[in-house]
Amino acid sequence: MTDYQTETAFSLVVTAEEAALVAEAVALADALIAAKPGEALPSLSPAFAALFPPSPAGEGDACSGFRQLFSDGEYPDFGCEIVGEAGEGAMIRFAGSQVDTDAIAELIRRCCVSALPLRFGWASTCSKYRDNGFGGGTIEITRFDIRDIINPDLDDPLLVLTTSGRDGETLFWNEDAGFGPLAAATVYTDREAERVTVVAADAPEWMSLPRRVPPVHLA
């Protein structure tokens, strides 16, 4: 028998309110899995219900929006242990070997906004040495979408120009607004970068952007 696994382990720091939302999601997933036909389900907090509104096809199921996170909405299993703390600056850890990467990424995108943007790695493993049985990747989560990161060292890289701010943070060049956040950076090809000359207190450096496939989810 050959076992295939999707594994991950990572932690992030969130607010107390976000930690409570994640805890509610874990408890709800467990309740949905254990529920018998006709059994009453836990009521959703107003904050949680706003993040996971019922789907149009939910037919009165208040949890239908939450079920959409999972590859199997009838069995909403994150496939990993999610352990969190209470209070401000709470640490939440995700770790497991049957991870539904799309589900935990979307959970983080909706419930852990203060931790964004972030990336986590995952590995696809096999209990035997099967050809093409191993792989993995990195998931990038922003407030707006979720993407798989692929090899950044491809031909014709995309470039951004960077410098350091007063507090040591990395700033990115925008042709209209100057140095600022990555989200507003002007992106160049190799050829376009050749014409750019920018003077800054800290000598600017070029950085290659990772290639990204189309969004896994965009809402």
Secondary structure as UniProt FT lines:
FT   STRAND          4..14
FT   HELIX           16..34
FT   TURN            37..38
FT   HELIX           46..51
FT   TURN            56..57
FT   TURN            59..60
FT   TURN            62..63
FT   HELIX           64..67
FT   TURN            68..69
FT   TURN            73..74
FT   STRAND          81..84
FT   TURN            88..89
FT   STRAND          90..96
FT   HELIX           101..111
FT   HELIX           113..115
FT   STRAND          118..126
FT   TURN            131..132
FT   STRAND          135..141
FT   STRAND          145..150
FT   STRAND          158..164
FT   TURN            166..167
FT   STRAND          170..174
FT   TURN            175..177
FT   STRAND          178..180
FT   HELIX           182..184
FT   HELIX           190..193
FT   TURN            194..195
FT   STRAND          205..209
FT   STRAND          211..212
FT   STRAND          217..218
//
